[in-house]
Structure formats: C-alpha cells, structure tokens
Amino acid sequence: MNYLAHAYLSFENNETLTGNLISDFVKGKKQFDYPAGIQKGITLHRAIDTFTDSHPATHHAKTIFRAAYRLYAGAFVDVVFDHFLADDEQHFTDESLKEFASNTYTALESFSAYFPERFAAMFPYMKKQNWLYHYRSKWGIEQSMGGVVRRSAYLNESDTAYALFQEHYKELKTCYLDFFPELHTFAQEQYHRVHLTS
C-alpha cells in the first residue's frame, strides 16, 4: 500500500503514523534507533506490506502492470489501491479526506526530528501538493505514478501505467474491494497486538 493507506492504518496514533510513513526509508536494524512508539509503526508498516504482497487480489492487480513494468508493478498497484481507498465511501467522504490529510501532515510535523533524510526531503512536497487528498482524483493518480518513475532507478515513463489504470479501472477496483477489508482487519489486529503486549 502507499502513503494514504499506511497513514489510515495507523489508527490515529501519531507515533505509529510516523513509523508507518517513514518505514520505507528505514532499513533493517536501523528501526531500533527510534523511540518505541515509532518502532511499532515501522513494524506495522512491514506487516502490512507482507500481507499486501501475499494477497491473491494484489497478485492479480500486478499482472496488469507487470509486462510493462516488471518488478515495479507492485509500486503502481500501491498507488492505484490508494486511489480506491481515497474514493471509498466506507472510509472517506471528500471533506473527511481533506481533514484527514491536513491532520496527518500536522501530526507528522510534530515528529519531524525523526524523519530520515530522504523522507525529510520529500515531505514538504507531499504536504504542499497534498498527495493524500489528491489520490482521490485521477489527475492525482497520474501525478503519483509520475512520482514512482522519478524515484525509481530504471523507469523512464508512467504514461503506460496511467493508460493501463484507465483501461482496467473496474478490474482494479474489484481487486481493491476483494483485498482492503481483509487488510483493514489484519492491520487492526496487528496494531492491537503490538500495543497490548508492550
């Protein structure tokens, strides 16, 4: 999953949120350099990613992008699933998503001293361009797919990914609907297990 889902699946705990959002920039045992609450967010992020990567609906969604993008297919699926979450009335209205995005940026700023260098460099753009809210629009997804390419080592275009997203929109939405309720339940269980055993 991408940034919106990881933020949402932090269950309004700001330390968990911070760890969940910075996790991709924290490698291996570097996790233990952070305060306990942030460590829990990193652990939750990694559990979410493992669950996501092993789910049959994710595997199916990746096949849509794999021929064109090979190992990066999963990165595009992450962006697509964030779009469907942002547009999912079971979780967000337009106004509640705006509020959630604003609250998330404010919460993260209070823990900015713990940002890894690469996340610290990226965060101002995330906030200024309101990535979390703009996942709701197809324009925002097009921009996010461009971001995948900019952060990659081997890709040079995202137009194909966006065209595939539009062409297979209903199929991808079905994948999301088959997947996200199970992820939400899993993440809740992981969150409560980690916090109750500490």
C-alpha positions in Angstrom: 0.0 0.0 0.0 1.0 3.6 -0.5 1.1 6.6 1.8 -2.7 7.1 2.3 -3.3 3.5 3.4 -0.3 3.4 5.7 -1.5 6.7 7.3 -5.1 5.5 7.6 -4.0 2.1 9.1 -2.1 3.9 11.9 -5.4 4.3 13.7 -4.9 7.9 14.8 -1.7 7.1 16.8 0.8 9.8 15.9 3.9 7.7 16.8 2.6 4.8 14.9 1.8 7.1 12.0 5.3 8.4 11.9 6.9 5.0 11.9 4.4 3.8 9.3 5.2 6.6 6.9 9.0 6.6 7.3 9.4 2.9 7.2 10.4 2.6 3.6 13.4 4.8 4.4 14.5 2.8 7.4 16.5 -0.3 6.6 16.9 -3.3 8.7 18.0 -2.8 12.3 18.0 0.9 11.9 14.5 0.5 13.2 15.8 0.2 16.7 17.4 3.7 16.5 13.9 5.2 17.0 11.7 5.6 20.1 9.5 2.6 20.9 6.3 4.1 19.5 7.8 4.8 16.2 9.4 1.4 16.1 5.9 -0.1 16.4 4.8 1.9 13.4 7.7 0.6 11.4 6.8 -2.9 12.4 3.2 -2.4 11.5 4.2 -1.0 8.1 6.3 -4.1 7.3 3.5 -6.4 8.4 1.0 -4.5 6.1 3.4 -4.8 3.2 3.9 -8.5 3.8 0.2 -9.1 3.9 -0.4 -7.0 0.8 2.3 -8.7 -1.2 0.9 -12.2 -0.4 -2.7 -11.4 -1.1 -4.2 -13.0 -4.3 -6.0 -9.8 -5.3 -2.7 -7.9 -5.2 -1.1 -10.6 -7.3 -3.9 -10.3 -9.9 -3.6 -6.5 -10.0 0.1 -6.7 -10.5 -0.4 -8.8 -13.7 -2.0 -5.7 -15.3 1.3 -3.7 -14.9 3.9 -6.5 -15.0 4.5 -6.8 -18.7 5.3 -3.1 -19.0 7.0 -2.5 -15.6 8.2 -5.9 -14.3 9.4 -5.5 -10.7 7.8 -2.1 -10.4 4.3 -3.4 -11.0 3.7 -3.5 -7.3 4.5 0.1 -6.8 1.9 1.1 -9.3 -0.7 -1.2 -7.7 0.1 0.5 -4.3 -0.8 3.9 -5.9 -3.9 2.5 -7.5 -5.2 1.0 -4.3 -4.7 4.3 -2.5 -6.9 5.9 -5.1 -9.7 3.4 -4.4 -9.3 3.9 -0.7 -9.5 7.7 -1.1 -12.7 7.3 -3.1 -14.2 4.6 -0.8 -17.3 5.9 0.9 -16.9 3.3 3.5 -13.9 5.1 4.8 -13.9 8.7 3.4 -16.0 11.5 2.1 -14.4 14.3 0.2 -14.5 16.5 3.3 -13.3 13.9 5.7 -10.4 13.0 3.4 -9.4 16.7 3.3 -9.5 16.8 7.1 -7.6 13.5 7.4 -4.9 14.7 5.1 -4.4 18.0 7.0 -4.4 16.3 10.4 -1.8 13.8 9.1 0.6 16.5 7.9 0.3 18.3 11.2 0.9 15.1 13.2 3.9 14.2 11.1 5.4 17.7 11.5 5.5 17.2 15.3 7.8 14.3 14.8 9.9 15.8 12.1 13.1 15.4 14.2 12.8 11.7 13.5 12.5 11.9 9.7 15.1 10.0 7.7 16.9 12.3 5.3 15.1 11.2 2.2 11.7 11.4 3.8 12.5 14.8 5.2 13.3 16.0 1.7 10.1 14.5 0.3 7.7 15.6 3.0 7.4 19.3 2.0 6.2 18.3 -1.5 3.8 15.8 0.0 2.2 18.5 2.1 2.3 21.3 -0.4 0.9 19.2 -3.2 -1.5 17.5 -0.8 -0.7 14.0 -2.0 -3.0 12.2 0.5 -6.1 14.2 -0.7 -5.2 14.1 -4.4 -5.2 10.3 -4.5 -8.9 10.8 -4.8 -8.7 12.2 -8.3 -7.4 10.5 -11.5 -5.2 13.6 -12.0 -3.6 12.9 -8.7 -3.0 9.3 -9.5 -1.4 10.4 -12.8 0.9 12.6 -10.8 1.6 9.9 -8.3 2.6 7.4 -11.0 5.0 10.0 -12.3 6.5 10.1 -8.8 7.0 6.4 -8.9 9.1 6.9 -12.0 11.1 9.8 -10.6 12.0 7.8 -7.5 12.9 4.6 -9.5 16.3 3.7 -10.8 15.2 2.1 -14.1 11.9 3.6 -15.2 11.5 6.5 -17.7 7.8 6.9 -18.2 4.5 6.5 -16.4 2.1 7.1 -19.3 1.7 3.4 -20.0 0.8 2.8 -16.3 -1.8 5.5 -16.3 -3.3 4.1 -19.6 -3.5 0.7 -18.0 -5.1 2.1 -14.9 -7.8 3.7 -17.0 -8.3 0.7 -19.3 -8.6 -1.8 -16.3 -10.3 0.6 -13.8 -13.2 -1.7 -13.0 -11.0 -4.8 -12.7 -8.5 -3.0 -10.4 -11.4 -1.7 -8.3 -12.6 -5.2 -7.9 -9.1 -6.3 -6.7 -9.2 -3.5 -4.1 -12.6 -4.4 -2.9 -11.5 -8.1 -2.5 -8.4 -7.0 -0.7 -8.8 -3.9 1.5 -11.4 -5.1 4.0 -9.1 -8.1 4.8 -6.1 -5.8 5.1 -8.0 -3.4 7.4 -8.9 -6.3 9.8 -5.4 -7.6 9.7 -3.9 -4.2 10.4 -6.3 -3.6 13.3 -5.3 -7.0 14.8 -1.6 -6.3 14.4 -1.9 -2.8 15.9 -3.7 -4.0 19.0 -1.4 -7.0 19.4 1.7 -4.8 19.3 0.2 -2.2 21.7 -1.3 -4.6 24.2 2.0 -6.6 24.5 4.2 -3.6 25.2 
